[in-house]
Amino acid sequence: HETGTFIYWREAERFRCIAAEADRSFGSKVEKVRRHLVMVDGCYLVVVDEVTAEQPVCVTFMAHTAGELELSDGSSRIKGLQTNLSVSFVSPVVEQSCVDPPICVRDQLTQRVLHAKTAPASHIELVTVVWPERGEGGQPVYEWTDATLTVKRPDAACDCLIFERTSEGLKFTDLNFFKNTPPLVVR
């Protein structure tokens, strides 16, 4: 019994992307479940989860870690031995919690599980960015508007990840890069 299918994948000089659907994995009341992954410059990861349901549902993003977990408004930090990862929930607002299992996942001990849960809705686009922290360079600023994710990097450069809205749902189409752009207005 097939539960999921790859929808598309693409590679270019600055990115690699893949998307899959798992519509049949969540029961008859959930009409569409898609996950889009875009790795930019081999540096950071963008995850867009699309869920459409007959009635309002919540979406929970989970990340398992053996490291420490710090929660803050709209983002989390996973502290590793050699590096830290910033997990930013760009849109919509999520309620975060830390679950301290510990549990084994594929023979690896998981010390903590990050849960980020959306409010109930019939259509959700959960946009998440995983950014490795590098020294004192600061954190990026993100904005999701009309199916475009703008990433204002700490070095003042800016990436625009463009998704197209199709009858099937979102599809990643392009990545634009701008040097020395003015800072985003954070709302």
Secondary structure, 3 states (H helix, E strand, C coil): CCCCEEEEEEECCCEEEEEEECHHHCCCCEEEEEEEEEEECCCEEEEEEEEEEEEEECCEEEEEECCEEEEECCEEEEECCCCEEEEEEEECCEEEEEECCCEEECCEEECEEEEEEECCEEEEEEEEEEEECCCCCCCCEEEEECCEEEEECCCCCEEEEEEEECCCCEEEEEEEEECCCCCCCCC
